[in-house]
Structure formats: structure tokens, C-alpha cells
Amino acid sequence: MKDWIMFGELNDGSVFSFSGGCSYTGFEYEGGGMMMVAPNWGNLFDHSSDCELRDFVNNMNKDNLTELTKKLLAEEEVLRSTLKNMFQKRAA
């Protein structure tokens, strides 16, 4: 099964996360997923599991795992608050 993970911003400023999977023949044969839409990044992070937050960090810089990414993943207890602070400042 192929896994898909996507995060993004919509035109109205709300944000989303999507995770799903399908067989190599496509979603119509075997597949499914989950999408969460929130008014802002802080709200999305508040309603995401620890696993979903790790997926976010792991996929925000897939080709070049920077020191920031390594640090975020090493300190899971502060991951949620760090992401909220980073993205709330970005939206302001």
C-alpha cells in the first residue's frame, strides 16, 4: 500500500492535514484516508496526535534533514508548543 501525507494552507487562511493510502491500482480499488481542517496551525497542532506531529516534521523537509528538524524530533515533549509558536509567528 502507498502512503500519502500532505499538509497545507487553503485560500481562506485555514490549514489542513491529509493522510491516506491506496494500493498501486488506485484509491477506487483499495484505499482510504483522513483529512483534518482547522482555522490555523495552532488549532491543527492542538488536535493532532504525537505521531501526526512527527509526520509533519519529517515531511516538512524531506530531502534535507536540517538541525532544526533533528532538534524538534529529539525533544518530543516540546514539539507541539514549538510548532505552534513557529507557525503562529509566521501567520502574524
Residue frames as a rotation matrix with the C-alpha (Angstrom) as fourth column:
MET 1
0.578 0.816 0.000 0.00
0.816 -0.578 0.000 0.00
0.000 0.000 -1.000 0.00
LYS 2
-0.383 -0.669 0.637 1.25
0.660 -0.681 -0.318 3.51
0.646 0.299 0.702 -0.85
ASP 3
0.113 0.380 -0.918 1.05
0.924 -0.381 -0.044 6.16
-0.367 -0.843 -0.394 1.94
TRP 4
-0.113 -0.057 0.992 0.27
0.570 -0.821 0.018 9.81
0.814 0.567 0.125 1.24
ILE 5
0.089 0.091 -0.992 0.86
0.917 -0.397 0.046 12.62
-0.389 -0.913 -0.118 3.76
MET 6
-0.307 -0.109 0.945 0.04
0.656 -0.744 0.127 16.23
0.689 0.659 0.300 2.96
PHE 7
-0.015 0.275 -0.961 -0.20
0.819 -0.549 -0.170 19.49
-0.574 -0.789 -0.217 4.92
GLY 8
-0.627 -0.265 0.733 -1.13
0.699 -0.606 0.380 22.88
0.343 0.750 0.565 3.55
GLU 9
-0.651 0.403 -0.644 -2.94
0.129 -0.777 -0.617 26.20
-0.749 -0.484 0.453 3.67
LEU 10
-0.077 0.736 0.673 -6.21
0.983 0.170 -0.073 26.99
-0.168 0.655 -0.736 1.90
ASN 11
-0.390 -0.076 0.918 -7.14
0.573 -0.801 0.176 30.28
0.721 0.594 0.356 0.20
ASP 12
0.563 0.709 0.425 -9.25
0.072 -0.554 0.829 31.39
0.823 -0.436 -0.363 3.17
GLY 13
-0.040 -0.701 0.712 -6.28
-0.792 -0.413 -0.450 31.02
0.609 -0.582 -0.538 5.55
SER 14
0.700 0.285 0.655 -7.40
-0.642 0.653 0.402 27.77
-0.313 -0.702 0.640 7.13
VAL 15
-0.365 -0.904 -0.224 -4.98
-0.930 0.363 0.052 24.84
0.034 0.227 -0.973 7.16
PHE 16
0.753 0.651 -0.097 -5.27
-0.653 0.757 0.022 21.09
0.087 0.047 0.995 6.64
SER 17
-0.516 -0.800 0.305 -3.59
-0.743 0.595 0.305 17.76
-0.425 -0.069 -0.902 7.12
PHE 18
0.633 0.648 -0.423 -4.31
-0.771 0.575 -0.274 14.72
0.065 0.500 0.864 4.99
SER 19
-0.591 -0.751 0.293 -3.08
-0.715 0.656 0.241 11.18
-0.374 -0.067 -0.925 5.39
GLY 20
0.602 0.798 0.038 -4.19
-0.667 0.529 -0.525 8.25
-0.439 0.291 0.850 3.35
GLY 21
-0.561 -0.773 0.297 -3.12
-0.453 0.587 0.671 5.22
-0.693 0.242 -0.679 1.48
CYS 22
0.604 0.719 -0.343 -4.00
-0.712 0.295 -0.637 3.21
-0.357 0.630 0.690 -1.57
SER 23
0.369 -0.451 0.813 -2.91
0.392 0.868 0.304 0.13
-0.842 0.207 0.498 -3.39
TYR 24
-0.651 -0.721 -0.237 -0.88
0.064 -0.363 0.930 0.55
-0.757 0.590 0.282 -6.55
THR 25
-0.576 0.524 0.627 -4.11
0.805 0.231 0.546 0.20
0.141 0.819 -0.555 -8.57
GLY 26
-0.644 0.270 0.716 -5.55
-0.050 -0.948 0.313 3.38
0.764 0.166 0.624 -7.01
PHE 27
-0.851 0.330 0.409 -7.96
-0.502 -0.282 -0.818 4.59
-0.154 -0.901 0.405 -4.34
GLU 28
0.012 0.961 -0.276 -11.01
-0.982 0.064 0.180 3.10
0.190 0.268 0.944 -6.08
TYR 29
0.113 -0.019 -0.993 -9.75
-0.168 0.985 -0.038 -0.45
0.979 0.172 0.108 -5.53
GLU 30
0.443 -0.055 -0.895 -8.28
0.826 0.414 0.383 -0.32
0.349 -0.909 0.228 -2.03
GLY 31
-0.611 -0.708 0.356 -7.65
0.484 -0.689 -0.539 2.81
0.627 -0.157 0.763 -0.05
GLY 32
0.594 0.770 -0.234 -8.84
0.703 -0.356 0.615 5.44
0.390 -0.530 -0.753 2.36
GLY 33
-0.516 -0.813 0.270 -7.72
0.550 -0.556 -0.623 8.42
0.657 -0.173 0.734 4.31
MET 34
0.333 0.543 -0.771 -8.41
0.924 -0.351 0.152 11.14
-0.188 -0.763 -0.619 6.83
MET 35
-0.333 -0.384 0.861 -8.44
0.532 -0.830 -0.164 14.92
0.778 0.404 0.481 6.40
MET 36
0.141 0.317 -0.938 -8.48
0.939 -0.344 0.025 17.49
-0.315 -0.884 -0.346 9.19
VAL 37
-0.105 -0.092 0.990 -9.20
0.532 -0.847 -0.023 21.18
0.840 0.524 0.138 8.51
ALA 38
0.090 0.051 -0.995 -8.56
0.963 -0.260 0.074 23.84
-0.255 -0.964 -0.072 11.15
PRO 39
0.935 0.351 0.058 -8.76
0.354 -0.907 -0.229 27.65
-0.027 0.234 -0.972 11.30
ASN 40
0.593 -0.799 0.096 -4.99
-0.759 -0.595 -0.266 27.97
0.270 0.084 -0.959 11.97
TRP 41
-0.034 -0.726 -0.687 -1.81
-0.268 0.668 -0.694 25.98
0.963 0.161 -0.217 12.54
GLY 42
-0.751 -0.266 0.604 -2.03
-0.624 -0.010 -0.781 26.22
0.214 -0.964 -0.159 16.34
ASN 43
0.153 0.909 0.388 -5.50
-0.910 0.282 -0.303 24.67
-0.385 -0.307 0.870 16.31
LEU 44
0.633 0.025 -0.774 -4.38
-0.530 0.742 -0.410 21.94
0.564 0.670 0.483 13.91
PHE 45
-0.414 -0.874 -0.254 -1.37
-0.300 0.395 -0.868 21.08
0.859 -0.283 -0.426 16.11
ASP 46
-0.545 0.280 0.790 -3.59
-0.830 -0.050 -0.555 21.04
-0.116 -0.959 0.260 19.24
HIS 47
0.452 0.844 0.289 -5.83
-0.738 0.536 -0.411 18.43
-0.502 -0.028 0.865 17.62
SER 48
0.417 -0.419 -0.807 -3.04
-0.595 0.545 -0.591 16.30
0.687 0.726 -0.023 16.11
SER 49
0.987 -0.143 -0.076 -1.59
0.157 0.734 0.661 13.20
-0.039 -0.664 0.747 17.73
ASP 50
0.365 -0.929 -0.067 2.10
-0.395 -0.219 0.892 12.98
-0.843 -0.299 -0.447 18.60
CYS 51
-0.146 -0.373 0.916 2.52
0.607 0.697 0.381 10.63
-0.781 0.612 0.125 15.63
GLU 52
0.629 0.449 0.634 0.88
0.777 -0.374 -0.506 13.17
0.010 0.811 -0.585 13.28
LEU 53
0.898 -0.367 -0.243 3.17
-0.292 -0.910 0.295 15.92
-0.329 -0.194 -0.924 14.59
ARG 54
-0.028 -0.940 0.340 6.22
-0.088 0.341 0.936 13.74
-0.996 -0.003 -0.092 13.91
ASP 55
0.100 0.144 0.985 4.90
0.908 0.391 -0.149 13.08
-0.407 0.909 -0.091 10.38
PHE 56
0.958 0.282 0.051 4.58
0.281 -0.895 -0.347 16.84
-0.053 0.347 -0.936 9.90
VAL 57
0.538 -0.824 -0.178 8.18
-0.532 -0.496 0.686 17.50
-0.654 -0.275 -0.705 10.96
ASN 58
-0.158 -0.632 0.759 9.54
0.229 0.724 0.651 14.54
-0.961 0.276 0.030 8.99
ASN 59
0.091 0.284 0.954 7.81
0.963 0.220 -0.157 15.69
-0.254 0.933 -0.254 5.81
MET 60
0.876 0.247 -0.415 8.37
0.178 -0.964 -0.198 19.44
-0.449 0.100 -0.888 6.01
ASN 61
0.370 -0.821 -0.435 11.95
-0.899 -0.435 0.056 18.99
-0.235 0.370 -0.899 4.82
LYS 62
0.923 0.185 0.337 12.13
-0.153 0.981 -0.119 15.51
-0.353 0.058 0.934 3.30
ASP 63
0.800 -0.597 0.054 15.32
0.304 0.325 -0.896 15.91
0.517 0.733 0.441 1.23
ASN 64
-0.243 -0.908 0.342 17.48
0.089 -0.372 -0.924 17.82
0.966 -0.194 0.172 3.71
LEU 65
0.600 0.455 -0.658 17.02
0.646 0.210 0.734 16.94
0.472 -0.866 -0.168 7.39
THR 66
0.114 -0.539 0.834 18.21
-0.141 -0.840 -0.524 20.19
0.983 -0.058 -0.172 8.97
GLU 67
-0.852 -0.475 -0.222 19.44
0.192 0.112 -0.975 20.75
0.488 -0.873 -0.004 12.51
LEU 68
-0.583 0.716 0.385 16.04
-0.812 -0.529 -0.245 22.28
0.028 -0.456 0.890 13.38
THR 69
0.341 0.730 -0.593 14.22
-0.688 0.624 0.372 19.14
0.641 0.281 0.715 12.24
LYS 70
-0.208 -0.510 -0.835 16.64
0.245 0.799 -0.549 16.92
0.947 -0.319 -0.041 14.17
LYS 71
-0.962 -0.175 0.208 16.17
-0.126 -0.391 -0.912 19.05
0.241 -0.903 0.355 17.30
LEU 72
-0.230 0.957 0.176 12.37
-0.955 -0.257 0.147 19.02
0.186 -0.134 0.973 17.05
LEU 73
0.425 0.405 -0.810 12.26
-0.380 0.892 0.246 15.26
0.822 0.203 0.532 16.72
ALA 74
-0.465 -0.694 -0.549 14.71
0.272 0.478 -0.835 14.75
0.843 -0.537 -0.034 19.59
GLU 75
-0.993 0.119 -0.001 12.62
-0.048 -0.407 -0.912 16.81
-0.109 -0.906 0.409 22.04
GLU 76
-0.591 0.807 0.003 9.13
0.479 0.349 0.805 15.33
0.649 0.477 -0.593 21.62
GLU 77
-0.173 0.565 -0.807 7.82
0.962 -0.079 -0.261 16.88
-0.211 -0.821 -0.530 24.84
VAL 78
-0.253 0.057 -0.966 8.21
0.107 -0.990 -0.086 20.38
-0.962 -0.125 0.244 23.37
LEU 79
-0.830 -0.123 0.545 7.35
0.523 0.171 0.835 19.50
-0.196 0.978 -0.077 19.77
ARG 80
0.067 0.963 0.262 3.71
0.987 -0.102 0.124 20.66
0.146 0.250 -0.957 19.89
SER 81
0.633 0.192 -0.750 4.44
0.469 -0.866 0.174 24.03
-0.616 -0.461 -0.639 21.55
THR 82
-0.414 -0.859 -0.302 7.45
0.149 -0.391 0.908 24.71
-0.898 0.331 0.290 19.31
LEU 83
-0.694 0.216 0.686 5.43
0.719 0.164 0.676 24.09
0.033 0.962 -0.269 16.13
LYS 84
0.420 0.903 -0.093 2.58
0.907 -0.419 0.025 26.27
-0.017 -0.095 -0.995 17.39
ASN 85
0.376 -0.346 -0.860 4.96
0.247 -0.857 0.453 29.14
-0.893 -0.383 -0.237 18.16
MET 86
-0.692 -0.707 0.147 6.76
0.293 -0.089 0.952 28.85
-0.660 0.701 0.269 14.82
PHE 87
-0.617 0.477 0.625 3.61
0.748 0.112 0.654 28.86
0.242 0.872 -0.426 12.72
GLN 88
0.498 0.768 -0.403 1.64
0.843 -0.538 0.015 31.44
-0.205 -0.347 -0.915 14.73
LYS 89
0.020 -0.581 -0.813 4.50
0.146 -0.803 0.578 33.92
-0.989 -0.130 0.068 14.34
ARG 90
-0.842 -0.352 0.409 4.59
0.405 0.090 0.910 33.15
-0.357 0.932 0.067 10.62
ALA 91
-0.162 0.889 0.429 0.86
0.951 0.025 0.307 33.93
0.262 0.458 -0.849 10.22
ALA 92
0.360 0.332 -0.872 1.06
0.700 -0.714 0.017 37.25
-0.617 -0.616 -0.490 12.11
